Amino acid sequence: MGSVGGPFGTIAGAALGIGIDYTANAGIELMHREEFLNDVNSMIDATKKEYTYCLETELHRVANVWLEDVMHILPKVTEDPKMK
């Protein structure tokens, strides 16, 4: 079209091509939007579960270390004459 109509034909051809491409992409987006949102939500849920598992595991480990430290220190504190 551009070779037949000169500069105006080139601009019109480019605008028509961009318009068709935009319309096609908008249609594809509308058709696959729900699937995309479902995929994103499932990835977010999986990531949340993984982080929750990792954080809970680490919190349990740290709490056990703290309790063991307290159990080792407590007899020394109760035996110290300065503490009585």
N, C-alpha and C positions, 0 to 999 in steps of 0.2 A: 504494500500500500504506500510506503514511503517513497519508493522509486517513481510511482505514478503521480503522486500529489505534491512532490517537492517537500519543503520544510514543514508545511502544514500537514501533509500526509504522514510524515515521520512522527510528528507529535501526536497526531490522532491514532496512529498505529500503536505507539508506545502506551498511550492512555488506555486504549482498548485492551491491550495485552495485560497491563497492570490491573485493570478492572476485572477482567476474566479471572486472573490469578487470585485476586483478593476475594472475589465471590466464591470461587472453588474452595479456597482455604477456609472461609467462613462457614460454608456448608459442611465441610469435613469436621470442623471444630464442633459444630452443633450436633453432628451425628455421634461423635466420639467423646463428647464432654462428660457425660455421665460415667462412662467407663473410666476415663482419666481420673475423675474425682474419686471413684471407688478405689482405684489403684493407689492414689495418693493417700487416702484415708487408711487403707490397709497397711501401707508402708509406715505411716505415722504410728499406728497401733503396735506394729511389730517392734519399732524402735523404742516406743515407750515401755513395752514389756521387757525388752532386753536391758534397758537402762535400769528399770525397777529391780530386775533380778540381780544385776551387778551391784547396785547400790545396797540392796538388802543384804546380800552376801557379805559385802565389805563391812556394813554396820554390825552384823552379827559377829564377824571376826574381831573387830575392834572392841566390841563390848566384852567378849570373852577375854581378850588380852587385859583390858582394864580390871575385870573381876579377878583374874589370876594375880595381877600385880597387887591389888588391894588385899587379897588373901595372904600373900607373902609378906606384905608390910604390916598388916594388922597385929600379928603376934609380937613383933618388935615394938610396936607402939604401946601395947598393953603391958609389956614387960619393962618399959623405960620408967625409972623411978621419978623422973621429972614430970611425967604425964599424970601421975597419981595425985 
